[in-house]
């Protein structure tokens, strides 16, 4: 899911509990098994969702939407 959609859905009750409090957390929840554990903290501590997606790109980890 795109960061814009994530942001729009954050106001729905229970959404963040299932999908993460931040977009960076969401990436780990959704794709964590495909992301080497060594990158989890890098993604979680990225200053923005775009920077987190950059980590995926730089490590050739595919995702299903354009940023």
Secondary structure, DSSP 8 states (H G I E B T S, - for coil): --HHHHHHHTTSTTHHHHH-SSHHHHHHHHHGGGS-HHHHHHHHT-SSHHHHHHHHHHTT---SS--
